[in-house]
């Protein structure tokens, strides 16, 4: 008889419908809030003012050549502002989903690693993470100093709520990062089984969870960089279209590179010590009676070796936030 697990309940048949409904509902809310502007979040509806971007001006029948050039420049700036707003709210939705998913993954993995009190450990992860998020939300200058000084003032005329929304998303992102850090610490809890087969199996499971956490953290921080890039690039549409735009663009590129490098250091600082500790435990568990070749075979069987080929995906994952800046420039270089 199959074990009664949550995946065997009939209600799971509704999960695809529920998640798709959530996506549609979130998209509808975002479009009404930042696309159609049915509330005070933004001031100018894009659909109602699309003629400012397209060459459709009912008030001018035969504009002069000079007027056409001026109108084209104005249309270009407005198009950049509208495009920046749409890109930002789409990436904001993605970042929101990734944050919630990261909190869920961290709580579930921690509960699996602490089987004695699964519900308490899962709730503890979420509670502590939300406390961290509330702390950052109450102190925006800690994580939004540059945004509040420069970018918020540029975009506020278009989207007055930009600073508050960015504060919420950043605080939720910090809460998600903290939850993943707790889950990493949970992978290092001492094993209850010191025997070779059972203990190695537990170490192998901890290493597998550690990799899942790493990839989740990479996705979270890469999405955070993309969201920051969309805001920074959006703010360039409010910069005078002269030589100052090149200086501003170079500053934004340097800022994104710095933040991407910092996030890469965060991933490395969280993953490598934990991975080294787990591998050291595995080596001690294998014992000293085997030669080096047999040890490597046993470690490889349980996914506990650190060969270059096996470690390359993890190295690329750690470098993900740092590489996102140049890759995003490639993808959006012709857009802004």
RADA-V574514 format. One record per residue. N is the residue number from 1. RES is the residue in three letters. NEAR is the number of other ideal C-beta (glycine too) atoms within 10 Angstrom. Layout:
n->{N/N}
res->{RES/RES}
near->{NEAR/NEAR}
//
This chain:
n->{1/2/3/4/5/6/7/8/9/10/11/12/13/14/15/16/17/18/19/20/21/22/23/24/25/26/27/28/29/30/31/32/33/34/35/36/37/38/39/40/41/42/43/44/45/46/47/48/49/50/51/52/53/54/55/56/57/58/59/60/61/62/63/64/65/66/67/68/69/70/71/72/73/74/75/76/77/78/79/80/81/82/83/84/85/86/87/88/89/90/91/92/93/94/95/96/97/98/99/100/101/102/103/104/105/106/107/108/109/110/111/112/113/114/115/116/117/118/119/120/121/122/123/124/125/126/127/128/129/130/131/132/133/134/135/136/137/138/139/140/141/142/143/144/145/146/147/148/149/150/151/152/153/154/155/156/157/158/159/160/161/162/163/164/165/166/167/168/169/170/171/172/173/174/175/176/177/178/179/180/181/182/183/184/185/186/187/188/189/190/191/192/193/194/195/196/197/198/199/200/201/202/203/204/205/206/207/208/209/210/211/212/213/214/215/216/217/218/219/220/221/222/223/224/225/226/227/228/229/230/231/232/233/234/235/236/237/238/239/240/241/242/243/244/245/246/247/248/249/250/251/252/253/254/255/256/257/258/259/260/261/262/263/264/265/266/267/268/269/270/271/272/273/274/275/276/277/278/279/280/281/282/283/284/285/286/287/288/289/290/291/292/293/294/295/296/297/298/299/300/301/302/303/304/305/306/307/308/309/310/311/312/313/314/315/316/317/318/319/320/321/322/323/324/325/326/327/328/329/330/331/332/333/334/335/336}
res->{UNK/UNK/UNK/UNK/UNK/UNK/UNK/UNK/UNK/UNK/UNK/UNK/UNK/UNK/UNK/UNK/UNK/UNK/UNK/UNK/UNK/UNK/UNK/UNK/UNK/UNK/UNK/UNK/UNK/UNK/UNK/UNK/UNK/UNK/UNK/UNK/UNK/UNK/UNK/UNK/UNK/UNK/UNK/UNK/UNK/UNK/UNK/UNK/UNK/UNK/UNK/UNK/UNK/UNK/UNK/UNK/UNK/UNK/UNK/UNK/UNK/UNK/UNK/UNK/UNK/UNK/UNK/UNK/UNK/UNK/UNK/UNK/UNK/UNK/UNK/UNK/UNK/UNK/UNK/UNK/UNK/UNK/UNK/UNK/UNK/UNK/UNK/UNK/UNK/UNK/UNK/UNK/UNK/UNK/UNK/UNK/UNK/UNK/UNK/UNK/UNK/UNK/UNK/UNK/UNK/UNK/UNK/UNK/UNK/UNK/UNK/UNK/UNK/UNK/UNK/UNK/UNK/UNK/UNK/UNK/UNK/UNK/UNK/UNK/UNK/UNK/UNK/UNK/UNK/UNK/UNK/UNK/UNK/UNK/UNK/UNK/UNK/UNK/UNK/UNK/UNK/UNK/UNK/UNK/UNK/UNK/UNK/UNK/UNK/UNK/UNK/UNK/UNK/UNK/UNK/UNK/UNK/UNK/UNK/UNK/UNK/UNK/UNK/UNK/UNK/UNK/UNK/UNK/UNK/UNK/UNK/UNK/UNK/UNK/UNK/UNK/UNK/UNK/UNK/UNK/UNK/UNK/UNK/UNK/UNK/UNK/UNK/UNK/UNK/UNK/UNK/UNK/UNK/UNK/UNK/UNK/UNK/UNK/UNK/UNK/UNK/UNK/UNK/UNK/UNK/UNK/UNK/UNK/UNK/UNK/UNK/UNK/UNK/UNK/UNK/UNK/UNK/UNK/UNK/UNK/UNK/UNK/UNK/UNK/UNK/UNK/UNK/UNK/UNK/UNK/UNK/UNK/UNK/UNK/UNK/UNK/UNK/UNK/UNK/UNK/UNK/UNK/UNK/UNK/UNK/UNK/UNK/UNK/UNK/UNK/UNK/UNK/UNK/UNK/UNK/UNK/UNK/UNK/UNK/UNK/UNK/UNK/UNK/UNK/UNK/UNK/UNK/UNK/UNK/UNK/UNK/UNK/UNK/UNK/UNK/UNK/UNK/UNK/UNK/UNK/UNK/UNK/UNK/UNK/UNK/UNK/UNK/UNK/UNK/UNK/UNK/UNK/UNK/UNK/UNK/UNK/UNK/UNK/UNK/UNK/UNK/UNK/UNK/UNK/UNK/UNK/UNK/UNK/UNK/UNK/UNK/UNK/UNK/UNK/UNK/UNK/UNK/UNK/UNK/UNK/UNK/UNK/UNK/UNK/UNK/UNK/UNK/UNK/UNK/UNK/UNK/UNK/UNK/UNK/UNK/UNK}
near->{3/6/6/8/8/7/9/9/9/6/8/12/8/10/10/9/9/11/11/10/11/12/12/10/10/14/14/11/13/17/17/13/18/24/19/13/20/13/11/9/17/20/11/15/12/20/9/10/12/13/12/18/18/9/10/8/13/6/6/10/6/5/14/9/7/8/12/12/11/12/15/10/11/12/16/13/16/17/15/20/23/20/19/24/23/17/20/22/20/17/19/21/16/13/22/18/15/21/24/13/14/27/22/16/21/29/22/16/27/26/20/16/19/16/9/7/11/15/8/11/20/19/13/16/26/17/11/14/25/17/11/19/23/12/14/20/18/10/12/19/9/12/17/18/10/13/22/15/10/15/23/20/14/18/22/14/12/19/24/13/15/25/18/13/16/24/20/17/17/22/24/22/23/20/24/28/23/22/29/26/19/20/28/23/13/22/23/14/12/7/17/10/13/12/10/12/9/13/17/21/14/18/23/17/16/25/20/14/20/23/16/17/26/23/15/22/28/22/16/24/29/21/22/25/22/21/24/25/26/24/21/24/23/25/22/20/22/18/17/9/12/8/8/11/14/10/11/18/16/10/13/23/16/11/17/23/16/12/21/26/14/12/23/20/13/16/23/13/12/21/21/13/12/20/21/11/15/19/16/11/21/22/15/11/22/19/10/8/7/12/8/7/8/11/17/15/12/19/21/12/11/18/14/24/18/11/10/7/7/12/13/10/12/19/12/11/21/24/16/22/27/22/14/26/23/13/14/19/17/9/12/15/8/6/10/19}
//
